[in-house]
Amino acid sequence: MAALAQTGAVNNTFPAAGYGFLRPDDGGKDRWFHQDYCVPPGVLPQAGARVTYIEWTGPNGKLQATDVMDLGVPGLVPPSPPPLVGADGLKDPRFDPWVQVDSLRPQPRPTFS
């Protein structure tokens, strides 16, 4: 299942450390985010900024935010999830977690003797 972009507001940022916290619009606990996971990378939104983001579970098991984008910056487009179907309308195997990675690699052409 693809992640959907959500909205929220930045509570506070710590520029020297390169991270911040945002509060989701739908409630719940604050989400941590790092400046490397912002759009554009390395640019922290200021406290109070309205943002879009995608939730993910970090290595510590807690919900975090990635693709954090300040909605007040002109010209930026909020992230959208990848399509789950290909152009032909069939399910795209690249987004199916049950497909073996090796089956997606190009296979060598058979040689006939």
C-alpha angles and dihedrals in degrees: 000000000000121000117247124222114251132192133232145137129264112247099190141333134211104208095181090057095037100234143092146178131246133193116226118232090230092058128244131113124331117268123229119223136179126220090242088063094054127099109266094028116247096022114111117205113235123253110279094026118139110236143177119220145162120239121227136165110252127215090270091059095249126121112258136175128246133177088034107185128184108232090205093067110094119230098027118120119210114247119262127202118256116263115265093210132054127235090272091060094249124121110276109234091211089072097042110100091204096060115101112241092225091061090062095055118095110263122221116257114256116250121221120210 
